[in-house]
Amino acid sequence: MLTPSVVASPHAHAPVSIERTMRLVMLALLPATLLGLWQFGWPAIFLFLVTLCAALLFEALALILAGKPLKPSLLDGSALLTGWLLALTLPPWAPWWIGFLGAFVAIVIGKQVFGGLGQNLFNPAMVARVVLLVSFPLEMTQWVGPEPLFFAQAPGLGDALTISLDGLAAPWDAMSGASILGQVDLALQQGGDLGAAMPALFPPLSALLGGIPGSLGETSALLLLLGGLFLLRKGVIDWVIPVAVLLGVVVPASLLHLIDPSRFAAPLLHLLAGATLLTAFFIATDPVTSPVSRMGQAVFGAGIGLLIYLIRTFGAYPEGAAFAILLMNAATPMLDHYLKPRIFGRDRRGQPLPVPEEATGQATAGHATAPATGEGK
């Protein structure tokens, strides 16, 4: 007779899993990604594929060196999503080695050095983004306007390979320029009236639909917003961090714009241009590197939004999303320490909640009558 094996309880079955979460996030990113690949053509496609494949390669090598099984980690989608997010933050015509090196930094330094999935303190894709930006400022700040796939001005396969292998070269280097945020920053440095220049610098409809220079993840604010709402609808993310990030950007931008519109851009620019929406819905909501409590998440998100605005407006870099995320990632342990979620049955200070006398009397009566009815046996 076979004795059934006994497994310790509790036995909880839920549809939530790492694989499901990663698949849903990638599904939410897919429309904006496909639009970006179509708009920026073959060089963007090559860079995207190199970054994803390199992320999987370095994940496998790190697992082999650590003596861990390959299949569970490679198939859970975490490495693939890290490479995906990194690719969306890169200039779409950057050389192939930017994506390859960025994948190494993200997977090995940003993730596996800390112990792998769930152990990293900083968002791996943003670690790679900052390292690349500081180390290779020229390659990381060469932007091109959308040249849709198969259009007359778009590079063919041969030209795309040249761009991917050697970087921008004539005649394609003439197409490079600053992003929208970079143009705004340049206009401020030259002492121009930003309010008068904004209609020509920043067409809101193009930013909404995806017709402005920028990274692969800045293609369409509308599609990124719809992807974020999809994640909210599926319960993959909570609303607290995205709303806090957006308010952290909009509130100071609105106040300073009202004070001096010629010096400070309107909040719509900061919402639609750059990586604001990508950050709010897809990067800041990483459960590993964000606080646990809702109050901590609100402070975390508001801090990211405020830092994005401050770096864009007063800092040396036109875009501050990656720096803002890493700074608030570093603050997450402190937020978790001081803004702990309330324990059931205790107040915010951890003290037991008072028990009403009626409940105490009922509980005493129940214990007294239980042996007489046989229910306590």
Disulfide bonds with the S-S distance in Angstrom:
none
